[in-house]
Amino acid sequence: MKRIRQFAAVAAAGLVAAPRLFAQGCAMCYATAQAQDARAARHLDYAILALLIPSVSLFAGVFIAALRRSMRDAEDELPLEAAEPRPARTPPAARRAFSPES
């Protein structure tokens, strides 16, 4: 319960401080973007995309990893009658060593 209260306090402080934090750079960024010509504005758009791609990729990767982990954990919680047996995994080197083509 203590952790929930701490998290709620930090979240509330962040929400209260957020408008002040975002307001510090907005006017300057807007004025800089408006003062540029079309070519510079296009390059600014490319820069924004270049900064957006890694963060979205990282978020998607963490989200997919968490989703796979939760699905695997849910599968492990199935009763023994409902769970399908998993086949034993053979390392690739062992598969090559014992393959009939050799």
Secondary structure, 3 states (H helix, E strand, C coil): CHHHHHHHHHHHHHHHHHHHHHHHHHHHHHHHHHHCCHHHHHHHHHHHHHHHHHHHHHHHHHHHHHHHHHHHHHHHCCCCCCCCCCCCCCCHHHHHHCCCCC
